[in-house]
Amino acid sequence: MIRARRARIVATLGPASRAPEMIRDLALAGADVFRVNFSHGSHADHARNIRSVREAEAVVGRPLAVLADLQGPKLRLGEFAKGSIKIKAGDALRLDLDRTAGDAKRIGVPHPEIFAALRTGAVVLLDDGKVRLRVVDHGPDFADTIVEAGDHLSDHKGLNLPGLAIPIPALTDKDRKDLAFALKTGVDWVALSFVQRASDMAELRSLVQGRAGVLAKIEKPSALEALDEILDLSQAIMVARGDLGVELAPEDVPVAQKQLIRAARARGIPVIVATQMLESMIHSPTPTRAEASDVAGAVYEGADAVMLSAETAAGDYPLEAVTMMDRIISRIEQDPRWPELIRAEHEIEDADALIAAASSAGRTASTACVVAFTSTGQTALRLSRERSVQPTLALTPNLATARRLALAWGVEPRVVPDVREAEDVPKLAIEQATATGLAGPGQRILILAGLPMGTPGAANILRLAHTPRR
């Protein structure tokens, strides 16, 4: 089974999609990557879901990736004595470290790092920005605030401090336990939430040690300020528009999205656009026209993947959401102008000269596909960066590599026997291009490989071959 489209779909697993039959159907409908959200569920739940993805992979006959999304240091309020309170503009509300139940005058916030970061006049956003507070006085264990907007608050709502860097580690004790479990179960990607600085990704990489790809979720303005350094240590990024949209002005979010997509594409690493893409399909079998346009915009910008969150995790129509996402992407990629719109200029380094040549030659109508032999996946990712309309068939002896490449734009990964002799390369390339249906009888394919075979990053051979005529 191959994907006729180039952009990929990430589907989040949850109560609405945890049945093995549903996971299989989501894969058949178009899901390429399955996100396991460690903010919810038990390790036993996640283990069952991951096993179901592996079973679905065998059914669809193509690699599927599992993305472990770590919760990160989500900042939340404590509890109220009655579960919630009513508020109005002008009310005074104290935040403090007292863990006793709160009321209309005060509420506990069990995060001392917050008070260390606060400044007089700073804005505190609660419940995804629905409640806005202004700090009028603060100390090491309290903050007196005035309500500027909002009408009620309830237990454990999220807290954001826009424009302030919080001295808190990106990996919590919970994250470390979840990471150890995720790596033990063999996930393909690990996403780190609330990345603020490059050292956050450096810590994650030191723990992962190459056992999975590492992905930075960009959802803090401070991450935008340190973007180059974060990208240096990331193998993929996610435009996490949920919390990013809380801390940035609404009009700034589309600008940040374009900035992040351009930056990731220039680096040649996959980029996912996430949050509220088909939000109305949580409870509706069809999306709004604005949501369809939102997905289309990400595809036109050349994003590697678009993501469904609650739509597939907890919605009423998970299968319909994936099917609709697949339909939108496929339609956009039929636009005659789409190939030129996704193309982006970037500097070609000497090491990528052959990659660029393969991509350029692959754009000709006479070329059915480009076949890339790769051990680590880097050759295929560098081809993906060029956004050639012709598909890239990535052949690798490593199942882990093939699964990670399921996230990459335009790449069809397949696991093949290890090839060591140069004369075996064209034979295997033709065999796989024909078997997958990417090349028909008598069609031309381009083969990119490196000698000696199996050497990472050694793509140094580009040759033409033709499939047999019937």
N, C-alpha and C positions, 0 to 999 in steps of 0.2 A: 504494500500500500504506500503510495506517495502522496504528497500534498501538491495540488495544482497551484497553490498560492505560495508567496514568498514570506510574508509576515506571519509570525507565529502567535498562537493563542495560549495564554496561561489561565488555567481554571483552578479556583480555590476549592479545596475539599472541606466538607462540613456535614451537618446533619442531613441536608437535602441531597447529598451526593456521595455518601459513604458506602452505599450498597455496592458490592462488587459488580453487579449488572449495570448499575448506573455509571460507574467509573469506566467500564468497557464501552458503554454507549457514548459517553462524552469523548473518549478517544476516537471512536469511529466517526463522530460528528465533527471532529476537528481539533480537539485539545491536544497540544503538543507537550505541555509542561503542566504538572500538577503541583499546586502550592499547598503545603502542609503548614497551617498557621499555629504556631506554638503558644499564641495568646489564649487559645481555647483547647479543650480536650486533654485527655490523659495520654501517657506514652503508649498504653495499650491500644487506644483509639488510633493513634498515628501509625503504630506498627501494622495494624490491620489494613489501614488505607494504603500504606506503602506496598504491602503484599498484593493488594488488589491492583495497584498500578502495574506491578511487574507481571501479573497475570494478564492484564489488558494488553500489555506490550506484546505478549506472545500471540494474542488474538489478532491484533492489527498488523503484525509483521514488520514493525518499524520501531526504532528506539524512542522511548518516552522518558522525559526527565522528571525528577522529583526535586522540588525546591523547598527546603526547610526555612521557614521565616521565623527568626527568633523575636521574642516579644520586645526585648530591650527595656530601658528604664522608663517605662510609661509612668508619668507622674499623675497621681490621683488624689482626690480629697478623701478624708475619712468618712465616718458615718454620722448621720443626724439622729437625734433621739427619737424622732417620729418618722424617720426615713426620708423626709424632704422638708423644705421650708419655702415660704413665699417671700419674694423680695421685690423691690421697686427701685427705680433710679433715685439716688440721694441717700439710700440706706447706708449705714456704717456696718462693716463686716470685718471681724478680726480673723486672720489666719494664724495658727500657732502650732506648736509641736505637741500640745496636750492631746493624748489619745482618747480622752473621754468623749462621749457622744456630743455632737454639736447642736446648736440651735440657731435662731435668727440673728444672734449677736456674734457668734464665733463658730469656727469649724477647724478641726484638726487637719494638718497636712503633714504626714509622716515622712517628710523629706527635708532634713536640715540644709541640704545643699541649695534649696530654693532661696532660703533667707540670706544665705551668703551671697547670692547673685543679685538680689533685689536692690533697686535704687528708688529714691523718692521720685514720684512722677511716673514710675514704670507701669505698664499695662499688664494685668493678669487676665488671661482668657480661660474660661471654664466651659465644660460641656461643648467642645468643638466650636468655641467662639460664641455660643448663644448667650453667655453671661460675660460681661466686661467689667472688670474692677480697675480702679486707679489707686496706686499706693500713695498714702499721705504721710506715713511714718513707718519705720521698720527697725528691727534689731536682729540679733543673732538667732532669736527663737520666736519672732512674731512679725506680723505686718498688718498695720491698720489700713483698711482700704475703704473707698467709697464706690458704691454700685453705680455704674454709668449706663448699663443696659442689662435687661434680663428680667424675668418674672418669677422663676423658681429654680431651685437646686435640689438634687437628690444624692444619695450615697454614691461614693466612689467615682464621681464624674472626673474626666480628664482635665489636666491643667497645663497651660502653655504660657511661656514667657517670651513673647516675640521680641527679637532684637537683643536678647541676653544669652550669653553662653553660660551654661550651667555646669559647674565643676563636678560632674557625675560620670562614672565610667559607663561606656556603651554596653558592656557585658555585665549583667547582674549574676548573682549566684544561680538563679533559676536558669538563665541563659547558658551558663557553663554546663549545667546538668543536661539541659535539652540538647546542647551541641554534642556532648559526648554520646548521648543516645542516638541522635540523628546520624552521626558518623558511623556508629556501630551498625546501624541498619542500612547503610550504604546509600544515603541521599547523594544527589548529583550536584546540587547548588546549595549554599548556605547564605541567607540574606541577613544582614545586620541592620537593625532598626535604629533610628535616631542617631545616625552618624553625625558627629560634629567636627571631627578633626582627623587628620591622616593617622594619628596614633591609634585611633579606634580600629581602623582596618588592619594596621600592623599587628595589633594584638590578636585579632581574629585569624589572620594568616598564620601566626605562630602556633595557634592551637589546631588549626585545620591541617597544616603540614601537607598540603597538596592532595588530601583525600577527597576533596570536593572543590568546585569552583566557588569563589567568594564574591558576593554581590553587595554593594553599598546601596541602602535605601536613602535617597536624598529627600528629607522631609524637614530639615532645619535650615533657616537662613544662614547660620554659621557654616553649614556644609557648602553652600554656594560660594562663600568667601574663600574657602580652602579647597575649592574643587580640583584644581590641578594636582595638588598633593594627594588628595583622596583617590583620584583616578590612577595615579601612579601605582597604587597598592590594590586596585580593584580589578576583577576580571569581568565584571558586568555591573550595571547600575539600574536602579528603578526610580522613575519619576513618581514618587509617592505623594500624590496630590492631596491626600486627606489632611494630614497634619501640616504639610507645606501650605495648603490653602487656608489653614487656620492662622498661621503666623505671617503670611504674606497678604497684602491687599489683593482682592479678587482679580484686579486688572494686571497684577504682576505675575500671576500663576502661568498664563500662557507664554509670557516672555521667558520665564524660568524653564518651562518645558522645552521650548525651542533651544535655549542655551544648552540644556543638558543633553538633548538629542544630538546636537551638532558636536558637542565635546566628546561624547561617547563614540560617535561615528568617526571622528578624526583619529581617535585612539584605536579604532578597530575592535572595540569591545561591545557586546550586546547591550541594548538599552530597552527596558520595559516601561511602557506608559500604563499607569494604574490608577484606580479609584474612580468610582461613579461613571464608568464608561457606558454601561447599559443599566443604570440604577433603577429605572422604572420597571425593568423586567424582574425585579424581586417579586412583584405582585401582579405584573401584567405580561401577557404572552407576546407583546410587541413593544419595541422601544419608542421613545419619542423621536421626532425628526432631528432634534438638536443632538440627541445622543448618537444617532447614526452619523451625523456630521462630525461629532467629536472623535469617534473611532476613525472615520475617514481622514480627518486631519492628521492623526498620528501616523496613519499609513502613508499619506502623501509626504510627511516629513521624513519617512524612511526609518521609523522605529522598528527594531527587530521584533518586538512582541507587544501585544496589548493584553491587559489582564482583567479577568472577571473576579470579583471578590464575593460579596454577599449574594450576588446573582446566582452563583453556583453553589455556594456554601450553605446558604439558608433560605434561598428563594423558592418560590412556587414553581418556577419554570427553568430549572438548571439546563436541561437538554436543549430547550428552545433558545436559551441565551447563547450557548456555544454555537448552535446552528446559525443563529442570526449574526453573530460575530464573524463566522466563516463566510456567510453570504456577503456581508458588507466589504470585508477585505477582498474577496474574490472579484466583486464588482469594481472596486477601485482599481485593482490591478489589470482590469480590462480596458481602462481609460487609455486611449492612444498617447496622451501626454504624460501618463504616469512615469514611464522610464526616464524621461528627461527631468521630471520634477524631483525624483528621489536621488538623482546623481549629485554628488558634491565634490568640489575640488579640494584636494589636500596634497600636501607635499609627498612625493614618492621618494623613499629612501633607496639607496643602492640595493639593499637586501630584498626590496619589494619590486624591483624592476621586472623580474620574470612574472610575478603575480599580476602586475599591471598589464603586461603583454598578454597573458592568458585571459584576463578579463576583457581586454579590448578585442581580442580575436573571438572571444566567446559571444560578443554582441552581434556577430554576423548571423544572418538568417540561416546560413548553411551549417551552423554548429548546433547540434542537438543539446549538448551539455558539456560541462567541464568536469573531468574526473580527477579528484585530488587524493593522492595517497598521503596519509597523515598518521602520526603516532600520538601526538599530543593534542591535535586539533588546531594548532596555530596556522597551518597552511590554509585550512578551510576557512578559518575566521578572517584571515587576510584577504582571501577571495571574496568573502561575504562583504567586507568593508567596501569593495569596489561597486557593489550593487549592480552587478551584471544581470540582465533580465533572464539569461539562460541559467538553469539550475546548476548548482554545484553538487556533484555526487561525491561525498567524502567517504573514502574507504579506509578503515582502520582495523587493526587486530585487537584493539582495546575497547571492550564494552563500555567502560566508564567514559572514555573519550566520546564514543558515539552518542551516549545519553546526554552528555553536556552540550553537544552540538545540536541537540533538538531545539535549543533556544535560539540558535543563530539564523539570521535572515537568509532565506534562499538555499539553505544547506539541507541535503538529504543524506543523513549519515547511515552507514551500513557497516556491520562487522564482517570482516573477511579473514581468511587465513593469513598469517604473516608471510610477506613476500620478501625474499632476500636476493633473488636473482633478477637482474634488469630485464632479461628476456621474458620473464613471466608477467611483467607489468602490463603491456598492452593486451595480452590475452585475458587477464582478470578484469581489466577495465572494460573491455568490450562485453565480456560475459555479464558483468553487473549492470552496465548501462542498458543492455538488452533485457535482462531479467526484471529490472525495475520499471521498464517501459519508458525510460527517459530518452532512449534512442531506438528508432525503428530500423528496419532493414536498409542497408546501404547508406546510412547517415554518418556524418562526420562527428567525431568527438575529439576534444582536446584532453590530453593527459598531462598532469603536473605531478612530478615526483622528485625525489632526491636520491642521489648516490653519495655515500653508501646507503642502501635502503634501511629504514628504521632509525636514521639519525634525526633527532628533533631539529626543526628549523632549517633543513638542508634542501629546500626545494630548488633544484638547479637543472631540471630537465623539463622541457616542454615539447611535446610531439603530437602529431596528428595521427588519427587512426580512423578506420571506417568499419562499421559493423557489416557482417556478411549480407549479401543480397540473397533473397529467397530464390 
